[in-house]
Amino acid sequence: MTLFRPIRVASLVMTFVASSVTAQETLTPEVKSSPAPVLAPAPAPAAHATPRKAKRPAVAHARKEMHDPHPGHHEEVHGNELAQVRGVVATLMAANDKYMKEHKPGYFKAFADKQTPRATVLTCADSRVQTNVMHGDAVNDLFLVRDIGNQVSTVEGSVEYGVRHLHTPLLLIVGHSACGAIKAASGDYSTLEPAIRRELDTLTLPKGIDPTNGALLNVNNQVDAAIMKFAGELESGHLTVIGAFYDFRNDLKQGTGKLVITNINGETDPDTLRKWIKEGAFSNAAFAH
């Protein structure tokens, strides 16, 4: 198994249209990245002997917010928590209404009683990472699992369900640009809440590592963890584990928004990855190489 090479990454774009994976044969230049944002700790609430009721907004203020002509607009909702909630709910309901109009009842019959995804996809919970960057319609095709830092250990049961109960032949692990979890885990996160610290504790990264290199290294670490857990599935040819990096800042200089495959069944060498993808070598032949 090839050791991690943070500077050389194949420029390989994966899509879930039909069952094919395509690639562009260019090498990645040296990675340079500005620091990613740190997960900031939330202030702890003050302790009180008796619980206090939340203060209701003024009626005049509430009425003004209800008549906002653009409740979902990003700039409009960020100054007030109540406006944010109203804006998000309005956006969600409007989008759902549109979705229902575009998808007739027959669309849902295919998966009304049973899901049949082709891939289990583990991504970071970061709001900038969504399925539409890699799939036109992920419904019933991607069994999606999310947590901070796209870690196998903190959502192990969900990943195992996708692989061993839904029998998805692909486990795709996706890291991304400017990951706050990577930045936090490679620094001092001792002031964060205990639950967050527990999840960061399982990210094994050198302190002070460049955020992009840290995200790439973490993808390799998670692929290794998946290989150890699902070794039987890989050896029998029933599973392929692929690691990828969603690059919405063009840190790898392969194009803004590109999904770059960086690891296949533990292999990270760019030339080998290009060869395997071109040949479609995603089975146990690649794992046993």
C-alpha positions in Angstrom: 0.0 0.0 0.0 1.5 3.3 -1.0 2.3 5.9 1.7 0.4 9.2 1.7 1.7 11.7 -0.8 0.1 15.1 0.1 1.6 17.0 -2.8 0.9 14.5 -5.7 -2.8 13.9 -6.2 -4.4 12.6 -9.4 -7.0 15.0 -11.0 -9.8 12.5 -11.3 -13.4 13.5 -11.3 -16.1 11.1 -10.2 -19.8 11.3 -11.1 -22.6 9.0 -10.2 -24.4 9.2 -13.6 -25.1 5.6 -14.6 -22.2 3.6 -13.0 -19.2 5.2 -14.7 -16.2 7.1 -13.3 -14.2 9.5 -15.6 -10.7 11.0 -15.1 -8.6 13.8 -16.5 -4.9 12.9 -16.6 -3.1 15.8 -15.1 -0.9 15.9 -12.0 -1.5 18.1 -9.0 1.0 20.9 -8.4 2.3 21.7 -4.9 -0.5 22.5 -2.6 -0.6 25.9 -1.0 -3.5 26.8 1.3 -4.5 29.6 3.5 -5.7 28.6 7.0 -9.1 27.1 7.3 -11.6 28.5 9.9 -11.4 27.1 13.4 -14.4 25.5 15.0 -15.1 28.2 17.6 -16.5 27.2 21.0 -20.0 28.4 21.9 -20.3 30.3 25.2 -21.7 28.3 28.0 -25.0 29.5 29.3 -25.1 31.0 32.8 -26.4 28.8 35.6 -29.7 29.7 37.3 -31.4 28.3 40.3 -34.8 28.3 38.5 -35.3 28.1 34.8 -36.2 31.3 33.0 -38.7 31.6 30.2 -37.4 32.8 26.9 -38.3 36.4 26.2 -40.8 36.7 23.4 -40.0 39.2 20.6 -41.9 42.4 20.5 -45.2 42.2 18.5 -44.4 45.1 16.3 -40.9 43.6 15.5 -42.4 40.2 14.8 -45.0 41.7 12.4 -42.3 43.5 10.5 -40.3 40.3 10.1 -43.4 38.4 8.9 -43.8 40.9 6.0 -40.2 40.6 4.8 -40.5 40.3 1.0 -37.4 38.1 0.8 -37.5 35.8 3.9 -34.9 33.4 2.5 -32.4 36.0 1.3 -28.9 35.4 2.8 -28.2 39.0 3.7 -31.7 39.6 5.1 -31.7 36.8 7.6 -28.3 37.0 9.2 -28.9 39.9 11.6 -31.6 38.2 13.7 -32.1 34.6 14.8 -35.9 34.7 14.5 -35.5 36.1 10.9 -33.0 33.3 10.2 -35.5 30.6 11.3 -38.3 32.1 9.3 -36.1 32.5 6.3 -34.8 28.9 6.4 -38.3 27.5 7.0 -39.7 29.5 4.1 -36.9 28.4 1.8 -37.3 24.7 2.8 -41.1 24.7 2.3 -40.9 26.6 -1.0 -38.2 24.1 -2.3 -40.3 21.2 -1.2 -43.4 22.6 -3.0 -41.3 22.9 -6.1 -40.0 19.4 -5.7 -43.4 17.9 -5.3 -44.6 19.7 -8.5 -41.6 18.4 -10.4 -41.9 14.8 -9.1 -45.2 13.0 -9.6 -46.3 10.2 -7.3 -44.9 7.6 -9.7 -41.4 8.8 -9.1 -41.6 7.7 -5.4 -43.1 4.3 -6.1 -39.7 2.8 -7.0 -38.4 3.4 -3.5 -41.5 3.7 -1.4 -41.0 0.4 0.4 -37.3 -0.3 0.0 -34.1 1.7 -0.6 -31.5 0.4 -3.1 -28.5 2.7 -3.1 -25.4 2.0 -5.1 -23.0 3.7 -2.8 -22.5 4.6 0.9 -21.0 8.1 1.0 -19.3 9.4 4.1 -18.8 13.2 4.0 -18.0 16.0 6.4 -21.0 17.7 7.9 -19.8 21.0 6.6 -22.7 22.9 5.0 -20.6 23.6 1.9 -20.5 19.9 1.0 -23.7 18.6 -0.5 -24.6 15.8 -2.8 -25.4 18.0 -5.8 -21.7 18.6 -6.3 -21.4 14.9 -7.4 -24.8 13.7 -8.3 -27.8 15.1 -10.1 -30.4 13.2 -8.1 -29.0 11.2 -5.1 -32.4 10.0 -4.0 -32.2 6.2 -3.4 -28.8 6.1 -5.0 -26.5 7.5 -2.2 -26.7 6.3 1.4 -25.4 9.5 2.9 -23.6 9.6 6.3 -22.2 12.8 7.7 -20.1 13.9 10.7 -17.4 16.5 11.4 -14.2 15.4 9.6 -15.8 12.6 7.6 -14.7 10.0 10.1 -15.6 6.3 10.1 -15.2 5.8 13.8 -17.8 8.4 15.0 -20.5 7.1 12.6 -19.4 3.5 12.4 -22.8 1.9 12.7 -24.3 4.0 9.9 -21.4 3.2 7.6 -21.7 -0.5 8.5 -25.4 -0.5 7.8 -24.8 0.9 4.3 -22.1 -1.6 3.5 -23.4 -4.8 5.2 -27.1 -4.4 5.2 -27.8 -2.3 2.1 -24.9 -4.1 0.3 -23.6 -1.0 -1.4 -20.6 -2.0 -3.5 -18.9 1.4 -3.1 -17.9 3.3 0.1 -16.9 6.8 -0.9 -15.2 9.0 1.7 -15.1 12.7 0.9 -12.9 15.3 2.5 -12.9 19.0 1.4 -11.3 22.4 1.3 -11.0 24.6 4.4 -12.3 21.9 6.8 -12.8 23.4 10.2 -12.6 20.1 11.9 -9.2 19.5 10.4 -8.0 22.9 11.4 -9.2 22.4 14.9 -7.8 18.9 15.3 -4.4 20.0 14.2 -4.4 22.8 16.8 -5.4 23.4 20.4 -9.1 22.5 20.8 -9.0 22.1 24.6 -11.5 25.0 25.1 -14.2 23.4 23.0 -17.2 21.5 24.4 -16.6 17.9 25.6 -18.7 16.3 22.9 -16.9 18.2 20.1 -13.5 17.4 21.7 -14.4 13.7 21.7 -15.1 13.8 18.0 -11.9 15.7 17.3 -9.8 13.3 19.4 -10.3 10.6 16.8 -8.8 12.7 14.0 -5.1 11.6 14.0 -3.2 14.6 12.5 0.1 16.2 13.1 -0.2 19.5 14.9 0.1 22.6 12.7 -0.3 20.6 9.4 -1.5 22.7 6.4 -5.3 22.3 6.3 -5.4 21.0 2.8 -2.7 18.4 3.4 -4.4 17.6 6.7 -7.7 17.0 4.9 -5.9 14.7 2.3 -4.1 12.8 5.0 -7.4 12.4 6.9 -9.1 10.9 3.9 -6.3 8.4 3.6 -6.6 7.6 7.3 -10.4 7.0 7.0 -9.9 4.8 3.9 -7.4 2.7 6.0 -9.9 2.4 8.8 -12.6 1.3 6.4 -10.2 -1.2 4.8 -9.5 -2.8 8.2 -13.1 -3.0 9.1 -14.4 -4.3 5.8 -11.4 -6.3 4.7 -13.5 -9.4 4.0 -15.8 -7.4 1.6 -12.8 -6.0 -0.2 -11.0 -9.3 -0.6 -14.1 -11.0 -1.9 -14.7 -8.2 -4.5 -18.0 -7.0 -3.0 -16.7 -3.6 -1.9 -14.5 -0.8 -3.2 -13.3 2.0 -0.9 -12.6 5.3 -2.6 -11.3 8.5 -1.0 -11.8 11.9 -2.6 -11.3 15.6 -2.0 -14.0 18.2 -2.8 -12.1 21.3 -3.8 -14.3 24.3 -3.7 -11.3 26.7 -3.3 -9.2 25.2 -6.1 -6.4 24.4 -3.6 -5.2 21.5 -5.7 -5.3 23.7 -8.9 -7.5 21.2 -10.7 -10.5 23.5 -11.0 -12.9 25.1 -8.5 -15.5 22.7 -7.3 -13.8 19.5 -8.6 -14.2 16.2 -6.8 -10.7 14.7 -7.0 -10.2 11.0 -6.4 -7.1 10.6 -4.2 -7.3 7.0 -2.9 -8.6 3.7 -4.2 -8.5 0.8 -1.8 -5.5 2.3 0.0 -3.6 3.1 -3.2 -2.6 6.8 -3.5 0.0 6.9 -6.3 -1.4 9.2 -9.1 -0.1 7.1 -12.0 -1.6 4.0 -10.5 -4.9 5.7 -9.8 -5.2 6.9 -13.4 -4.5 3.5 -14.7 -7.0 1.8 -12.4 -9.7 4.3 -13.2 -9.1 4.0 -17.0 -9.3 0.2 -16.7 -12.2 0.3 -14.2 -10.1 -1.8 -11.8 -12.1 -1.2 -8.6 -12.5 -4.7 -7.4 -10.4 -7.1 -5.3 -7.8 -7.1 -8.1 -6.9 -3.6 -7.1 -7.1 -4.4 -3.4 -4.7 -7.3 -3.8 -2.2 -5.4 -6.0 
